[in-house]
Amino acid sequence: MKLYPDLYVNNIKEITLDILNKNKIKGLILDVDNTLIDYDKILLEGTKQWCDNLRQNNIKICILSNTNKIKKVEKVAKILDLEYIYFAHKPNKKGFLKAQQLLNLNVNEIATVGDQIFTDVLGGNRVGMFTILTKPIDERDIAITKIKRPFEKIVIKKYLKNKGEK
């Protein structure tokens, strides 16, 4: 069970074309909660421009969210002009493979991006995608995520130690 991401960034806007090209990434699967929007459902500033720039450079993008609140995902998807899958049951492989079909790319050409190790990173690693962990936008979380955060901090600490960072 691989829990380490391939890359760890502060937020999605640190994911540049150079990084994607260097890793031969042609598509991104984006999480919603605490990756694109905060607890109050406010989109991270600059996200629309970031998405538009990537798409103008032929990077395919879609949303894969665990939430069962379709209106929330739909609203973000509409603003960013992206296709989406909600209630994905990450880290189950099925949602990631469905997103792969939407992007019409090989798994090794796709990066999955999200703020949680036990859903986004684990699920992406299970299907062989490049995984990018972001720091959560907001410290506030839903109850189930709050329970997992202390365990994620342990994994991140070990990951950073192995990478030679603190």
N, C-alpha and C positions, 0 to 999 in steps of 0.2 A: 504494500500500500504506500504509494509515493505521495507524501504530503507537502513536499517542497515545491514552490513555484519555480518556473524557469527564470522569472524576472519579478522583482518587487519594486513598486513605484509609489510615490505619494498619491497620485491621482491619474486618471486616464490621460490628461493632457501631457503627461511626461512620456507617453507612448508616441514616439516620432516615426516618421517615414523611414529614417535611417535605421532605427531599431527593427522595424518590420522588414525592410529590405535585407538587412544583415541576416535575419533569421528566416528569410524566404517565406514570409507571411503575406498571404494575399486576401485574408479574410479575418474578421473579428466577430466574436460572439460576446456581447456585453450583458452583464448583470444590470439590474435596475436599482434596487434598494441599497443605499449607501455606497453605490458605485457611480450612478448617474444622478440620483436624487438623494436629498437628505431625508431625515425623519419627517419633516414638514412637507415633503413632496416637492421641494424646490430644486430645480435642475442646477447642477454645478455650473457656475459661470464659465462661459466659453465653450461649452460642450457642443452646441450647434455648429459653431465655426470649426471646431476640431473634427467633427464628423464630416462636414462638408468638404474640408480640405482632404481628408483621407479618401473620400469617395471620388473627388476630382483627380486623385492619383491612383485610381483603379483598385482601391481597397474595398472589398465587399463587407458589409456590416449588417448584423441582425441582433435582436434582443432575445435573451433566454432568461426568464425569471421564474423563481419558485412561487411567487405570490399567486393567490387565486383571485386577486382583485383585478379583473380584466380592465376595468375603466382606468385604473392607475397606469397599467402598462400601456394601454392603448393611447392614453394622453401623451406619455413620453415618446412613444413610437411615432405618433403623428407629428409632434414638434420636430423630431429628428428625421422624419421621413424614412423610417425603417420598418422592415417586417419584424414580427415578434412571435414568440411562443411564451405562453404564461402557464403557471401551475406545472412546471417542468419536472418536479421531483428530483432535482439535483441532489446528490451526485449520481443518480441513476443515469446510465449511458443513453437511454432512449431519447431524452431531450436534446442531448448534445449531437446525436446522430441525425435527429430531425433538423436541427439547426444547420448541420453540415449539408444536408440535402437542399435547404433553402439557399445556402451560399453556393452550392454546386462546385465545391472544391474538395480536394483530398484532405484527410485529417491533418497531415503534416504541413499543410499550407494555412492552417487556421490557428489563431490564438484565442483562447477563452480568457476573458477579463472579468474579475470580480473581487469583492472585499472579503470573501470567506474561504478559508482553507478547506473546511469539511464539506463544502458544496461545490464551489467554483473550481478550485484547484484540484481537489480529489477527483471530481467528475471529468474535468478536462484531461488530467493525467491518465485516467482509466481508459480513455479512448485514443490516447496518443497525440493529443493536441499540445501545442506550446501553451504554457499557462502563465498568466500575469496576475499577480496579486496586487491590489491597491489597498492603501490605508483607507479605512472607512471615512466617508465624508463627515459623518456626525458620530458623536460618542453615544447618542441615544440609539437603542435597538429594540426590536420586538423581544418578547420574553425568551423564546427558544434560542435566539441568537445571543442574548446576554449570557445564557448558560454556557455556550460554546466558547465565548471570547477568551476566558482565562486559559483554556487548553490551546487555543490558537496562539496566544502570546508565548507559550512554552515552545511551540513549534517554530514560530518566527524567531525567537531568541536563538534556538539551535541553528536555524537556517543562516542567520546573520553571523553567528560564530564560525560556522563552516565556510562562509564567504569571506571571513576576515574582517567583518564590520562589527560595530557595537550598537 
